[in-house]
């Protein structure tokens, strides 16, 4: 347990940031899930719209320190390629 005033304050701040970060992580996962569901339904337009909505949320996660930049880059790349494959007719 924290003993000094500074360590007590840091513990309080840590708890507060944990709650904010948890909410933001959940929000990001929701946006990703919406893209996944649109891809699964086979609706290319909905998947593209969901992907465009998810991209700024993922980027915000990087700037806020929730996710690593390479993680977001990888996720966006994989989602974009799946949406693109859905949009182009299979030959």
N, C-alpha and C positions, 0 to 999 in steps of 0.2 A: 504494500500500500504506500501511496505517496506520503512523504513526511513534510517537506518544505513547501512554502506557499507557492513557489514556482512550479514544483512538480505536481502540486494539486491542480493548479490552473492548467498545466499541460494535459493532465488526465481529463479534465473537463472539456478542453478543446478537442482532444482526441476523440472523445465520445461524440461530440457534436459533428465533427468531420466524418466520423464513421457513418452516422445516420444519413448525412447528405450524400456521401459517396455510395451508400447502399441504395438509396432512392435513384440516383443517377444510373447506377449499374443496371437496376431493374428496368428503368426506362429504355436503356439501350437494348437490353435483351428483348423487350416488347417489340421495338422497331424491327429487330432482326427476325423475330418470330413472324411478324406480319409479312415480311418479304418471303420467308420460307413457306408460309401458308399460301401466298399468291402463286408461288412457283409450283407448289403441289397441286393447286387447283387448275393449273394450265393456262391461266389468264395472263397473257404477256403484258397487256396494258396495265393491269393492276400491279403486277410484279415490278414493272418499271417505275410506276408512281410510288410504290412502297420503298423501292431502292433509293429513289431520289429524296424521299423523306428521311430515310435512315442515315444517309451519308453525313449530313450536318451533325446529327446526334453522335455518331461515331467519332467524328472529328472533334467535337466538343469534349468527348471522353478523353481524348489524347491531351488536349490543352489543359484540362482540369486534373490530369494526372491519374485518372481512373484506369486507363488502358495504355499499353505500350504502343508506340507509333507503328511498329512493324506488325503487331497483332491486328490493328485496325486495317492496315494496308492489305494484309493477307485476307481478312474477312471480306473486305470490299471487293477485292479482286475475284475471289471465289464466287461471291454472290452475283457480281456483274457478269461473269462468264456464264453462270447458270441462267440468268435472265436473258442474256444475248442468245444462248442456245435455244431458249424457249421462243424467242421472237423470230428466229430464222427457221424456215421450214426444213424439216429433215429430208435430205436427198438420198 
